[in-house]
């Protein structure tokens, strides 16, 4: 696959700007006259300017939105990691929305198979269908984490309002878990919440997330891919979001989620969707927030410590005996990061591979010590039957 044929070079106006000492721009391979060599690259930034899924003709496809994000990102200072990054430019759009999604899927699949983590920026949130389909040929069950103020599972409307339902109902089914963070009850049909509960999928309201923010970390750590709609950030921080809401995450909380996602060793793609420059303020505040979210994700990525080889000496195994079924639970704690995992038995004859040891928290271990089965273990088991 000739990747260069599917990308527009980064506009020269960005590349010719003067960036300060040790700016992010000086530590990234950019697509200008030549396409970056991906050998040795760990992370690739990919812009998408596709807005046809919103059904809003005023939101034009152009390079302006991704340009605004890149200007803010390139001006940030380099972090602590040894960067091995490329900015591939923007995906050339298809004749229709479906073609663009298919292209995202093909590019994403190639990136993931070659162990290059793609960061998709821009475009409407329904493009995460393409991001999700990048995993369909990998013969493994995957877990999707969505951050959104709404659950986009309406019965009718534009693709922007339906895409999450399309992902959940996709055939063949290779989704192990769907987790929805930061939704707002007054924007969400209670029947959708009930449906997620029947499927044993995770959902955390904005208020619940704030009550115990650290307990969301295992949910984020369980994801193979993250789909982030910036309408989940309050409009005073992110006025440039499509469908901006007056209530929502703060910019700091959004960056914290991206940091957690970056440190997740199993996460292999991220998409930050829902921004259009025409909706932003004159200082392009929302573009600056997205750029900072990307920066924190990359910093988190370079803080990955755990090998996920649980038989190695890097992990301490804890066994808890219970008076009920199961009679024994196995926990693992990393000596390097202090994170916890919980073992879930495999079923014979499973069609797809899946992780048998899932992220958990110290609180889950304490629950087991009290003789109670952690809810996380129960939900993981129920998904398999």
KOLLUM-611724 format. One line per 4 residues: number of its first residue (from 1); their letters; for each residue y, z, x of C-alpha. Coordinates in steps of 0.05 Angstrom, whole numbers, always signed. Layout:
% residues N
NUM) A) Y/Z/X; ...
% end
This chain:
% residues 385
1) XXXX) +0/+0/+0; +66/-23/+30; +110/+36/+11; +175/+5/+35
5) XXXX) +170/-49/-19; +176/+5/-73; +239/+39/-47; +313/+27/-44
9) XXXX) +346/+48/+22; +393/+107/+21; +464/+84/+8; +501/+74/+74
13) XXXX) +561/+114/+49; +519/+178/+54; +490/+162/+122; +558/+145/+152
17) XXXX) +590/+211/+132; +607/+263/+185; +561/+323/+179; +572/+388/+216
21) XXXX) +534/+418/+274; +461/+432/+259; +467/+402/+189; +405/+386/+150
25) XXXX) +422/+311/+158; +409/+314/+233; +337/+338/+223; +310/+287/+173
29) XXXX) +284/+216/+180; +323/+173/+131; +307/+106/+101; +365/+61/+124
33) XXXX) +351/-7/+157; +281/+16/+173; +231/+55/+132; +210/+123/+161
37) XXXX) +143/+127/+197; +104/+179/+157; +58/+197/+215; +68/+271/+227
41) XXXX) +114/+279/+166; +99/+340/+123; +150/+332/+66; +182/+269/+36
45) XXXX) +243/+270/-10; +239/+216/-64; +297/+200/-111; +286/+174/-182
49) XXXX) +342/+147/-225; +303/+135/-289; +334/+160/-354; +305/+114/-407
53) XXXX) +260/+170/-431; +319/+209/-458; +336/+156/-510; +410/+167/-491
57) XXXX) +443/+100/-474; +502/+135/-443; +459/+161/-386; +456/+100/-343
61) XXXX) +405/+87/-288; +443/+84/-222; +441/+113/-152; +499/+161/-165
65) XXXX) +459/+223/-185; +412/+224/-126; +471/+206/-81; +508/+269/-105
69) XXXX) +447/+312/-91; +436/+282/-22; +509/+293/-2; +503/+367/-18
73) XXXX) +434/+373/+15; +451/+337/+79; +512/+382/+90; +471/+446/+87
77) XXXX) +452/+480/+152; +382/+471/+179; +337/+531/+165; +287/+566/+210
81) XXXX) +227/+518/+206; +209/+462/+253; +227/+406/+206; +183/+345/+198
85) XXXX) +218/+313/+139; +233/+243/+113; +279/+218/+58; +246/+155/+32
89) XXXX) +305/+135/-13; +299/+119/-87; +239/+89/-123; +253/+19/-150
93) XXXX) +250/+24/-225; +198/-13/-266; +212/-63/-322; +201/-5/-370
97) XXXX) +191/+70/-369; +115/+64/-365; +119/+21/-303; +164/+72/-269
101) XXXX) +116/+128/-286; +57/+89/-259; +94/+77/-195; +110/+151/-188
105) XXXX) +36/+165/-199; +13/+115/-146; +64/+138/-95; +49/+211/-109
109) XXXX) -25/+200/-102; -17/+166/-35; +30/+221/-10; -17/+277/-30
113) XXXX) -79/+243/-1; -43/+234/+66; -20/+307/+63; +53/+291/+54
117) XXXX) +85/+335/+1; +132/+295/-44; +196/+326/-72; +218/+284/-131
121) XXXX) +292/+292/-149; +331/+264/-207; +311/+227/-271; +292/+256/-338
125) XXXX) +238/+309/-345; +187/+263/-377; +176/+232/-308; +130/+291/-293
129) XXXX) +77/+252/-330; +75/+206/-270; +74/+265/-223; +15/+296/-260
133) XXXX) -25/+230/-262; -21/+227/-186; -79/+277/-188; -125/+241/-237
137) XXXX) -170/+208/-184; -178/+270/-141; -239/+299/-176; -211/+369/-179
141) XXXX) -181/+413/-232; -107/+425/-223; -57/+475/-249; +12/+454/-272
145) XXXX) +73/+499/-272; +132/+478/-315; +200/+512/-314; +239/+491/-376
149) XXXX) +283/+523/-429; +242/+487/-482; +169/+467/-492; +172/+391/-495
153) XXXX) +114/+384/-543; +148/+357/-606; +110/+315/-657; +162/+260/-654
157) XXXX) +222/+239/-614; +239/+209/-546; +191/+215/-487; +237/+269/-459
161) XXXX) +216/+313/-519; +142/+296/-518; +119/+292/-446; +88/+361/-439
165) XXXX) +43/+348/-498; +22/+282/-466; +4/+320/-402; -36/+374/-437
169) XXXX) -74/+325/-480; -87/+275/-424; -157/+245/-420; -196/+252/-378
173) XXXX) -178/+326/-377; -171/+352/-306; -122/+409/-321; -148/+479/-307
177) XXXX) -84/+515/-326; -15/+501/-355; +38/+554/-343; +107/+551/-375
181) XXXX) +163/+595/-346; +232/+613/-373; +228/+584/-443; +276/+611/-495
185) XXXX) +248/+633/-562; +305/+604/-604; +291/+536/-575; +215/+540/-582
189) XXXX) +171/+530/-642; +127/+593/-650; +68/+548/-667; +71/+519/-597
193) XXXX) +67/+588/-566; +7/+603/-611; -26/+538/-588; -17/+556/-515
197) XXXX) -47/+624/-528; -108/+592/-562; -117/+549/-500; -109/+611/-455
201) XXXX) -50/+579/-420; +5/+623/-390; +75/+627/-419; +132/+672/-397
205) XXXX) +196/+678/-437; +262/+682/-399; +270/+755/-418; +199/+772/-396
209) XXXX) +210/+737/-330; +272/+778/-316; +238/+844/-335; +187/+836/-279
213) XXXX) +206/+777/-236; +156/+793/-180; +97/+788/-228; +112/+714/-236
217) XXXX) +96/+701/-163; +20/+698/-174; +31/+648/-230; +74/+605/-185
221) XXXX) +23/+612/-129; -32/+587/-175; +2/+519/-185; -18/+453/-153
225) XXXX) +45/+420/-178; +113/+444/-202; +156/+409/-254; +226/+440/-258
229) XXXX) +276/+419/-312; +345/+444/-292; +363/+454/-365; +327/+520/-354
233) XXXX) +388/+542/-312; +447/+566/-353; +502/+515/-363; +556/+556/-328
237) XXXX) +515/+546/-264; +486/+477/-280; +533/+438/-326; +502/+372/-302
241) XXXX) +435/+385/-336; +411/+339/-391; +408/+385/-452; +445/+441/-416
245) XXXX) +439/+509/-449; +489/+567/-448; +433/+616/-431; +380/+610/-377
249) XXXX) +361/+625/-306; +415/+638/-256; +421/+592/-196; +394/+649/-152
253) XXXX) +332/+657/-196; +319/+582/-193; +322/+584/-117; +275/+644/-116
257) XXXX) +224/+606/-158; +230/+547/-109; +220/+595/-51; +157/+623/-82
261) XXXX) +133/+552/-95; +146/+532/-24; +104/+589/+3; +46/+569/-42
265) XXXX) -6/+539/+5; -41/+499/-50; +21/+468/-82; +23/+394/-63
269) XXXX) +82/+365/-103; +146/+386/-136; +194/+351/-183; +264/+374/-200
273) XXXX) +286/+335/-261; +340/+331/-313; +404/+320/-273; +456/+266/-285
277) XXXX) +520/+263/-246; +562/+240/-305; +549/+307/-339; +567/+348/-277
281) XXXX) +635/+381/-263; +685/+351/-215; +657/+392/-157; +586/+370/-172
285) XXXX) +564/+442/-176; +496/+424/-206; +481/+376/-149; +496/+432/-101
289) XXXX) +447/+478/-137; +391/+427/-136; +404/+415/-62; +399/+490/-49
293) XXXX) +334/+493/-90; +305/+438/-46; +329/+476/+16; +295/+540/-7
297) XXXX) +231/+504/-24; +229/+473/+46; +244/+541/+78; +187/+571/+37
301) XXXX) +141/+515/+59; +153/+532/+131; +136/+605/+117; +66/+588/+93
305) XXXX) +19/+636/+128; -47/+639/+92; -106/+594/+108; -141/+608/+42
309) XXXX) -205/+615/+82; -225/+681/+51; -285/+693/+96; -240/+695/+157
313) XXXX) -215/+759/+190; -145/+746/+161; -167/+775/+95; -191/+844/+72
317) XXXX) -242/+842/+17; -241/+898/-36; -298/+909/-84; -285/+947/-149
321) XXXX) -343/+972/-191; -335/+974/-267; -376/+1006/-323; -373/+942/-364
325) XXXX) -387/+868/-354; -371/+844/-302; -397/+904/-264; -363/+883/-199
329) XXXX) -296/+850/-184; -278/+823/-115; -206/+823/-90; -177/+794/-26
333) XXXX) -113/+815/+9; -81/+774/+65; -65/+812/+128; -12/+761/+143
337) XXXX) +28/+757/+78; +5/+817/+38; -13/+772/-21; -73/+786/-67
341) XXXX) -128/+742/-97; -183/+753/-148; -252/+720/-147; -275/+683/-210
345) XXXX) -348/+662/-214; -363/+587/-217; -402/+555/-273; -462/+511/-256
349) XXXX) -454/+437/-271; -378/+436/-269; -351/+365/-270; -291/+379/-225
353) XXXX) -281/+425/-166; -235/+483/-178; -212/+545/-141; -259/+603/-151
357) XXXX) -210/+652/-121; -144/+655/-158; -78/+688/-141; -65/+757/-170
361) XXXX) -21/+817/-157; -31/+887/-130; -21/+910/-202; -85/+872/-222
365) XXXX) -123/+910/-168; -95/+976/-193; -116/+957/-264; -187/+945/-240
369) XXXX) -188/+1012/-204; -173/+1045/-270; -237/+1014/-298; -202/+959/-337
373) XXXX) -213/+884/-329; -148/+849/-310; -122/+801/-362; -116/+748/-309
377) XXXX) -192/+750/-298; -206/+747/-372; -161/+687/-384; -191/+649/-325
381) XXXX) -261/+660/-353; -241/+639/-423; -213/+573/-398; -283/+554/-374
385) X) -318/+559/-442
% end
